[in-house]
Structure formats: C-alpha cells, structure tokens
Amino acid sequence: SQKHSINSRIMATQPAWLDKGDNAWQMTAATLVGLQSVPGLMILYAGIVKSKWAVNSAFMGFYAFGAVLICWVIWGYKVAFGKHMLPFAGIPGPTLSMEYQLTQALLPTSGITANFPMSVMVYFQFVFAAITLVITAGAFLGRMNFLAWVIYVPLWLTFSYCVVAYSIWGGGFLAVLGVIDYSGGYVIHLSSGTAGFVGAWWIGPRLDADREDNRPNNIGSVLIGAGILWLGWNGFNGGDPYAASIDAGVAVLNTNICAAMSMLCWMLCDVVYYGKPSIIGAVNGMICGLVAITPAAGVIAGWSAIAIGLGSGTVPWLSMNLFGKKVPFMRSVDDVLGVFHTHLVAGIVGGCSTGIFATISGTAAFALTNPGGAIAGNGVQVGYQIAGALFVIGWNVVWTSLIMCFIKYVLRIPLRMSDEQLLIGDYSMHGEEAYVFGQGSGAFVNGPLRGKEIHGAAMGEDQAGIIMGKNPEIEERHTGSGSGSDPIVDEIKRD
C-alpha cells in the first residue's frame, strides 16, 4: 500500500503525458508574449505620443491586458478554443476549476493535444488575445473616451477576436478549409489592423493641433518598447508548435530574419524618398516584418523569410507614405500609429506569402496536412489564404462598427473625449501626468477654454464644471516679486 501511495503521488505531480521541457518552454513563451504588451507596447505608446497623452496611452494597454484575462477565463477561452457550437464559435464557459486546469491540454474541436496542462494552454492563448486589443488601441490614442474603451474591450474580445480565433485555430470552418496562420498574422494582426482603422473612423480625429504636431515625446522609450517587441516575438512565434520542437527553432530564426530584412528595406525607402533614415520608420519596418512573418514563421525556408521581409518593408511603406497621405479618405481617418498599414497591410502580405512559400516539410513539421504552398505545386493555397483574409476583414468591419454604435447610440457614451479634455490631456481624464515640468506638462493650457482665455496650468474641473486653473483674471492680483507673490504664476507670466 505504501508503494501504491508513492506511485499515486508521482502520477499526481508527474502524469505520463507531461513533458517538462515543453511545459517550461510554453510558460516561457507565454511570458515573452505577455511582456510585449506589459510593458512593451505600454512603453512604446507612452513615448511615441505627445507628452500630454503618455499616461492615457499606456493605461489603455494596461487596462486591456487585465480586462481580457478576466473575460478570457470566465467565458472567452472556450468560445475561441472550446467544444463546437457553431462553425465559428465554441461553447462559452469558465476555465477555473482545478480539475480542468490540471488535465492535459486539448483543443476539443480540432483534436490537438499538447504535453502540458490546460492551465498553461489557457494562459498562453490569453496573452495573444490581450495583445490584439493592445495593438488596436494604437489607432485610438489621444482622443478615445476611456469609459468607451472600458466597454469596447470585452465586447470586441467576445464577438470579434474569439470568433476569428475559433474559425482558424480552434478547429472552425477556416481551419477545415485549410487556411494557414502559424501564429496570428490573421487572428491577431489582420483583426487588430481592421478594427483599429474602422474604430478610428467611428471615434473621429484628434484635435487639429495634435495631428499637426505629433512628435514623439520620448524616442528612447519607443526604442525600449520596440526591443521588447522584437525579442518577445521569439515566444510569439516560437511557442505555437505547442512544444520545444525543431519547428519552434525554425520559427524563431525566420522571425528574426524577416524583421531585420523588413527594417532595412523600410530604412532604404525612407532614404530614397525623404533623403534621410528615420528611427521611427525603422521601428515601423521592424514591426511590419514581425507581422508578415507571423502566419508563415515555421512553414517556410529562410530564403522565403528574406523575401517576405522585402515585401513587408516596401508594400506597407508605400501604403503608409503614399496611399495613406495622398488619398483624402485615408487622411481623414485618424489612425494614430498607422495600424492599418503595419498590421492590416503587413498581415495580408504575410498571409498571401504563406500561400506562396509554404513548404511540404515545413507544414509537416507543424503537424499540418496541407501539401505546402504554390512553390510546392499547391497553388490553391493562395486562394485559401485570400479567402481567410476576406472573412477576417469583413467580420471585423461589421462587428467593430456594431460595437461602436452600441456604445455610442444605445449606451449613450461618447466615443471621443470633449475638446476641453483633449486640450488638457492626461490630467483631464486621469488626474495624473507622466511628466510635470511646468509649461511643458500636458496640463498647461494657452488658449480659449470654456469661453475663457487660459494661460497656465489647468488642473481639472471643480464641481460646477469650471476649469480650475490660473488665468489672467486671477493672476492680476499677484504682481511684483515681493511678499505674497506667487513664483509659479510669475514664471508663467514671463513665459
């Protein structure tokens, strides 16, 4: 009986199906992807916007990360990866029981299993869901009402992300069709790029002054975020074989090859067209390369990764710098960080390239039955990829619009902040500022506000809704530099 008790304890802690290496790598990969959002994109967003929007921009990502997790474990995961309910959705339900979390990972509709527990699978899939919302926020920065964002996140997760994830990854109809999306070129990037652009149209633009002068407040912060994104993508693509496998290594190498090639191509385009290289442009090129390689990472050869990098460093560049700036409708939509170009366009480049460059050995290493792509004689794969892209774009256009209309017209919550709030920035929405340097701070106002000329630090609103700040009518009482004068006001006057 003692021997039986020991064996039972061993089975409880080390079940026969558990592979410790796979389990350790999967948790590591999930953590790397999580770091891309928190703090990666938070830092990038806080640095790439004007200083008065640093807090709000980072907070949008921070909130989304936490909100998605709670929705995910209560109902979202099983909609995306649970038992079949519809061709595009699983049966919703929680993933919180101990019995469920300790069992072997299984995707019931597709029949895929992995040698780690369900708890790890749920968390791994969560960080992908979270980063999709965080990427979408990049199109809404600098003017979206935070309350509207709070409501948008769980609705879009449920009705858009989970549906696309089930359709392609969870065993839904696009998986049955044969669409290849190795790690989220469609599920994550095409979805977020479409939703970001459509949502930006519904929300409306920033203030004209903010659009005209949109210089980053901290490029060093942008580069830190970009570096976390680049290296975090090793977990993004390297984790999707659900094993520390040979194909995971291929995916990691191809990811870095494509990102590097894409960055260099974008930089060259900047030099040819503008006469000088741009570090923000190089970051965009890197991101486009990471996005484009994502649907293909482990099923293509290294030479194909270079070719995809060439495409992702040029096609989105043309889209952003020519199409985006010369077409009036594109200029009218205030997609702040250009997610249409860096995620939608780059996602299409990568998805179609997957249909061309997928190899027979690569798809076999990823446990797919697809006989490669066009270079392997399977040209119909390109058609499957195009069909998948059209569904993802169409679904997101419809559901992003419906969600925005629900928030605006049914809940009667404004999608956009008021002009008064937009003039002040972070302090008006959160009562906080990233940098407090007097006139350089986000709360400094120089101009008309609620019918008054304000020149000084606007510190929010009082209960009567009047801006509390230092204006000339009040400051006239403080003159000179003697006793009773206010040095802060004197400094503002001198400025």
C-alpha positions in Angstrom: 0.0 0.0 0.0 2.9 2.3 0.7 4.3 1.7 -2.8 0.8 2.3 -4.3 0.7 5.6 -2.4 4.1 6.7 -3.7 3.1 5.8 -7.3 -0.2 7.8 -6.9 1.7 10.9 -5.7 4.1 10.6 -8.6 1.2 10.3 -11.1 -0.4 13.4 -9.5 2.7 15.5 -9.8 4.2 14.0 -12.9 1.5 12.5 -15.1 2.6 10.3 -18.0 1.6 12.9 -20.6 3.6 15.8 -19.1 6.8 16.8 -20.9 8.7 19.1 -18.6 10.6 20.7 -21.4 7.5 21.5 -23.4 5.8 22.8 -20.3 8.7 25.1 -19.3 9.1 26.4 -22.9 5.4 27.1 -23.2 5.2 29.1 -20.0 8.4 31.0 -21.0 6.9 31.7 -24.5 3.7 32.9 -22.9 5.6 35.2 -20.6 7.6 36.7 -23.5 4.4 37.5 -25.4 2.9 39.0 -22.2 5.9 41.2 -21.9 5.3 42.5 -25.4 2.1 44.1 -24.0 3.1 44.9 -20.4 5.4 46.7 -20.5 6.4 46.6 -24.2 3.6 48.3 -26.0 2.8 50.4 -22.9 6.3 51.9 -23.0 6.2 52.4 -26.8 2.8 54.1 -26.7 3.8 56.4 -23.8 6.9 57.5 -25.7 5.5 57.8 -29.2 2.6 60.2 -28.4 2.7 63.8 -27.2 3.7 64.1 -23.5 0.1 65.1 -22.5 -1.1 61.7 -23.6 1.6 59.4 -22.2 -0.5 58.2 -19.2 -3.7 57.7 -21.1 -2.0 55.8 -23.9 -0.1 53.4 -21.6 -3.2 53.0 -19.4 -5.3 51.8 -22.4 -2.9 48.9 -22.9 -2.6 48.2 -19.1 -6.4 48.1 -18.7 -6.9 45.9 -21.7 -4.4 43.3 -20.5 -6.1 42.9 -17.2 -9.7 43.0 -18.5 -9.0 40.5 -21.2 -7.7 38.0 -18.7 -10.8 38.0 -16.6 -13.1 37.8 -19.6 -10.9 35.0 -21.0 -11.0 32.7 -18.0 -14.7 33.2 -17.4 -16.0 32.7 -20.9 -13.7 33.8 -23.7 -11.2 30.9 -23.9 -13.9 28.3 -24.6 -15.6 30.5 -27.2 -12.2 30.5 -29.0 -10.9 27.0 -28.3 -13.8 25.0 -26.7 -16.2 22.4 -27.9 -18.0 23.0 -31.2 -21.1 25.2 -31.0 -21.1 26.9 -34.4 -18.7 26.8 -37.4 -17.1 30.0 -36.0 -17.5 29.7 -32.2 -17.2 27.2 -29.3 -19.5 26.9 -26.3 -18.7 29.6 -23.8 -17.8 28.6 -20.2 -15.2 29.1 -17.4 -11.8 27.5 -17.2 -11.4 28.0 -13.4 -11.9 24.5 -11.8 -8.8 22.7 -10.5 -9.8 19.6 -12.3 -10.0 21.4 -15.7 -6.7 23.2 -15.2 -4.7 20.0 -14.2 -5.8 18.0 -17.2 -3.8 17.5 -20.4 -4.1 20.4 -22.9 -6.7 19.6 -25.6 -8.4 21.6 -28.3 -11.6 19.5 -28.5 -12.9 20.6 -31.9 -9.6 20.1 -33.8 -8.4 17.2 -31.6 -5.0 18.8 -31.0 -3.2 17.8 -27.8 -0.1 19.1 -26.1 2.2 17.7 -23.4 1.4 20.4 -20.8 -1.7 21.2 -18.7 -4.8 23.1 -19.7 -3.8 25.9 -17.3 -0.7 26.7 -19.5 -2.8 26.5 -22.7 -5.3 28.9 -21.3 -2.7 31.4 -20.3 -0.7 31.0 -23.5 -3.7 31.8 -25.6 -4.7 34.7 -23.3 -1.6 36.7 -24.0 -2.4 36.6 -27.7 -5.9 37.8 -27.1 -4.6 40.6 -24.9 -2.0 41.9 -27.3 -4.6 42.1 -30.1 -6.6 44.6 -28.1 -3.5 46.5 -27.1 -2.5 46.8 -30.8 -5.9 48.0 -31.7 -5.6 50.8 -29.1 -2.7 52.2 -31.1 -5.2 53.5 -33.6 -7.4 55.2 -30.9 -4.7 57.0 -28.9 -5.0 60.7 -28.0 -8.8 61.1 -28.0 -10.9 58.0 -27.2 -13.1 58.3 -24.2 -11.6 55.9 -21.6 -15.1 54.7 -20.5 -15.9 53.8 -24.1 -12.6 51.8 -24.2 -13.5 50.0 -21.0 -16.7 48.8 -22.6 -15.2 48.1 -26.0 -12.6 45.7 -24.8 -14.8 42.8 -23.5 -17.3 43.3 -26.3 -14.7 43.1 -29.1 -12.9 40.3 -27.5 -16.1 38.2 -27.4 -17.7 39.0 -30.7 -14.6 39.5 -32.9 -11.4 38.0 -31.5 -12.9 34.8 -30.2 -14.8 34.1 -33.4 -11.7 34.6 -35.6 -9.6 32.5 -33.3 -12.0 29.6 -33.3 -12.5 29.8 -37.0 -8.8 29.5 -37.7 -7.1 28.0 -34.7 -9.9 26.3 -32.7 -11.0 23.9 -35.4 -13.6 26.1 -37.1 -14.5 26.4 -40.7 -11.4 28.2 -41.9 -9.2 25.5 -40.3 -11.2 22.9 -42.1 -10.8 24.9 -45.4 -7.1 24.8 -44.9 -6.1 28.4 -44.1 -2.6 28.5 -42.6 -2.0 31.1 -39.9 1.1 29.8 -38.0 0.9 32.3 -35.1 -1.6 35.1 -35.7 -1.0 37.0 -38.9 -4.8 36.8 -39.4 -6.2 36.2 -36.0 -4.2 39.0 -34.3 -2.8 41.4 -36.8 -5.3 41.4 -39.6 -8.0 41.6 -37.0 -6.4 44.5 -35.0 -5.5 46.4 -38.1 -9.0 46.3 -39.5 -10.7 47.0 -36.1 -8.2 49.8 -35.4 -8.9 51.6 -38.7 -12.7 51.1 -38.6 -12.8 52.2 -35.0 -10.7 55.2 -35.6 -13.3 56.3 -38.2 -16.2 55.9 -35.8 -14.4 57.7 -33.0 -13.3 60.7 -35.0 -10.0 62.6 -35.1 -7.8 64.2 -32.5 -7.6 68.0 -32.3 -6.1 69.5 -35.4 -3.1 70.8 -33.4 -2.3 67.3 -32.1 -2.5 65.9 -35.6 -0.2 68.6 -37.0 2.4 68.4 -34.2 2.6 64.7 -33.3 6.2 64.4 -32.5 7.1 61.6 -30.0 7.9 62.9 -26.5 10.5 60.2 -25.8 12.1 58.2 -28.7 14.3 56.3 -26.2 11.1 54.9 -24.6 9.9 53.9 -28.1 13.1 52.0 -28.7 12.8 50.2 -25.4 9.3 49.1 -26.3 10.4 48.1 -29.8 13.2 46.0 -28.5 10.9 44.1 -26.1 8.5 43.6 -29.1 11.3 42.2 -31.3 12.7 39.7 -28.9 9.4 38.9 -27.4 8.3 37.7 -30.8 10.6 34.7 -30.2 7.9 33.5 -27.8 5.1 34.8 -30.1 6.1 32.5 -33.0 8.3 30.0 -31.2 5.5 29.0 -28.9 2.9 28.0 -31.4 4.1 24.4 -32.1 3.0 23.8 -28.5 6.3 22.1 -27.9 10.0 22.8 -27.7 10.3 21.3 -31.1 12.6 21.6 -34.1 9.9 23.6 -35.9 9.9 26.1 -33.0 13.6 26.8 -33.7 12.8 27.4 -37.4 10.0 29.8 -36.5 12.3 31.8 -34.2 15.1 32.1 -36.8 12.8 33.1 -39.6 11.1 35.6 -37.3 14.3 37.5 -36.7 15.5 37.2 -40.4 12.3 38.8 -41.7 12.2 41.5 -39.1 15.8 42.5 -39.9 15.2 42.5 -43.6 12.0 44.5 -43.3 13.6 47.1 -41.1 16.5 47.6 -43.6 14.1 47.9 -46.6 12.0 50.4 -44.8 15.0 52.4 -43.9 16.2 52.4 -47.5 12.8 53.5 -48.7 13.0 56.5 -46.3 16.4 57.4 -47.5 15.4 57.2 -51.2 12.1 59.2 -50.7 12.9 61.6 -47.8 16.7 61.8 -48.1 17.4 60.6 -44.6 16.7 57.5 -42.4 14.2 57.7 -39.6 14.4 55.7 -36.4 10.5 55.7 -36.1 10.4 54.5 -39.7 12.9 51.7 -38.8 10.6 50.7 -35.9 7.7 50.6 -38.3 9.7 48.4 -40.7 10.6 46.0 -37.9 7.0 45.7 -36.8 5.8 45.1 -40.4 8.4 42.3 -40.7 7.3 40.7 -37.5 3.7 40.9 -38.5 4.3 39.5 -42.0 6.4 36.5 -40.9 3.8 35.5 -38.2 1.4 33.5 -40.4 4.4 31.8 -42.1 7.1 31.5 -39.5 7.6 27.7 -39.1 6.4 26.5 -42.5 8.8 28.4 -44.9 12.5 28.3 -45.6 15.0 31.0 -44.6 15.2 32.4 -48.1 11.5 32.9 -48.1 11.7 34.8 -44.9 14.1 37.2 -46.6 11.6 37.6 -49.5 8.7 38.2 -47.1 10.9 40.8 -45.3 11.4 42.5 -48.7 7.7 42.7 -49.2 6.8 43.8 -45.7 9.5 46.5 -45.8 8.2 48.0 -49.0 4.5 47.4 -49.5 3.3 48.8 -46.1 5.8 51.7 -46.6 4.1 52.6 -49.9 0.7 52.1 -48.2 1.6 54.5 -45.3 3.7 57.1 -47.1 1.9 57.4 -50.4 -1.5 55.8 -50.3 -2.1 56.9 -46.7 -1.0 60.5 -47.3 -2.4 61.2 -50.8 -5.9 59.6 -50.6 -8.3 62.0 -49.0 -10.4 59.3 -47.2 -7.2 57.7 -45.7 -6.1 61.1 -44.4 -9.5 61.8 -42.9 -9.3 58.7 -40.7 -7.1 59.4 -37.7 -5.3 56.1 -37.3 -2.7 57.4 -34.9 0.0 54.8 -35.2 -0.9 53.6 -38.6 -2.1 50.1 -37.6 -3.9 49.8 -40.9 -0.5 49.8 -42.7 1.7 48.0 -40.1 -0.9 45.3 -39.2 -3.6 45.0 -41.9 -1.4 45.6 -45.0 1.6 43.7 -43.5 -0.8 40.9 -42.4 -2.1 40.5 -45.9 1.5 40.5 -47.3 2.4 37.7 -44.9 -0.8 35.7 -45.3 -0.6 35.6 -49.1 3.2 35.0 -48.9 2.4 32.0 -46.8 0.3 30.6 -49.6 3.2 31.0 -51.9 6.2 29.9 -49.9 4.9 27.2 -47.5 7.0 24.0 -47.9 5.8 20.5 -47.6 8.4 19.7 -44.9 7.5 22.9 -43.0 3.8 22.1 -42.9 4.6 18.6 -41.9 6.9 19.8 -39.1 4.0 21.9 -37.8 1.7 18.9 -38.0 -0.4 20.3 -40.8 -1.8 18.2 -43.7 -1.5 21.0 -46.2 0.8 19.9 -49.1 2.8 23.2 -49.0 2.1 26.3 -51.0 2.5 27.4 -54.6 6.2 26.7 -54.7 5.4 23.1 -53.8 2.8 22.9 -56.5 -0.2 23.7 -54.3 -1.3 27.0 -55.8 -4.8 26.7 -54.4 -3.3 27.5 -51.0 -3.0 31.2 -52.1 -6.8 31.2 -52.7 -7.4 29.7 -49.3 -5.3 32.5 -47.7 -7.1 35.2 -49.6 -10.5 33.7 -48.6 -9.4 33.7 -45.0 -8.2 37.3 -45.2 -11.5 38.4 -46.7 -13.5 36.8 -43.9 -11.4 38.3 -41.1 -11.6 41.8 -42.7 -15.3 41.6 -43.3 -16.2 40.2 -39.9 -14.1 42.9 -38.1 -15.6 45.7 -40.2 -19.1 44.6 -39.3 -18.6 43.8 -35.6 -16.3 46.7 -34.8 -18.9 49.0 -36.3 -21.8 47.4 -34.4 -19.9 47.6 -31.1 -19.0 51.3 -31.6 -22.6 52.1 -32.5 -23.9 50.2 -29.4 -21.6 52.2 -27.1 -22.4 55.5 -28.8 -26.2 55.2 -29.6 -27.5 52.6 -27.2 -25.4 53.2 -24.1 -25.1 56.9 -25.0 -21.4 57.0 -24.1 -19.3 59.4 -26.2 -16.6 57.6 -28.1 -14.4 60.7 -28.2 -13.4 63.0 -25.3 -14.6 66.5 -25.3 -12.5 69.2 -26.9 -11.8 70.6 -23.4 -10.4 67.3 -22.3 -8.4 66.9 -25.5 -6.9 70.3 -24.9 -5.6 69.3 -21.5 -4.8 65.7 -21.9 -4.0 63.1 -19.3 -4.9 65.3 -16.3 -8.4 65.8 -17.5 -9.1 62.1 -17.8 -7.0 60.6 -15.0 -5.8 63.4 -12.8 -2.2 62.3 -13.5 0.6 63.3 -15.7 3.7 61.5 -17.0 6.0 64.5 -16.8 5.4 67.5 -14.5 7.7 70.3 -15.9 5.5 73.4 -15.7 4.8 74.7 -19.2 6.0 71.5 -20.7 3.4 69.5 -18.9 0.3 68.1 -20.5 -2.0 70.2 -18.3 -0.5 73.5 -19.5 -3.1 75.5 -21.5 -2.5 78.5 -23.6 -5.7 79.5 -25.3 -9.5 79.6 -25.1 -11.1 77.0 -22.8 -14.8 77.0 -21.9 -15.1 80.6 -23.2 -12.1 81.9 -21.2 -8.6 82.7 -22.1 -6.5 80.4 -20.0 -2.7 80.8 -19.7 -1.3 78.5 -17.1 -1.7 75.0 -15.6 -5.3 73.7 -15.9 -5.8 71.4 -13.0 -9.1 69.7 -13.9 -12.6 70.8 -13.1 -14.5 71.8 -10.0 -17.9 70.5 -9.1 -19.5 73.3 -11.2 -17.7 72.1 -14.2 -15.5 75.1 -14.4 -11.8 74.6 -15.3 -9.7 75.2 -12.2 -6.5 76.9 -13.4 -4.5 80.1 -13.4 -5.9 82.6 -15.8 -5.1 86.3 -16.3 -8.1 87.5 -14.3 -6.8 85.8 -11.2 -3.2 86.4 -11.8 -3.6 90.2 -11.9 -3.8 90.1 -8.1 -0.2 88.8 -7.9 2.2 91.4 -9.1 5.8 92.1 -8.5 8.2 89.8 -6.6 7.6 91.0 -3.1 5.8 89.3 -0.2 2.7 87.5 -1.2 3.6 87.0 -4.9 3.3 83.5 -6.4 6.6 82.5 -8.1 4.9 79.9 -10.2 2.5 82.5 -11.6 5.4 84.9 -12.1 7.2 82.2 -14.1 4.2 81.5 -16.2 3.8 85.3 -16.9 7.4 85.5 -18.0 6.9 82.6 -20.4 
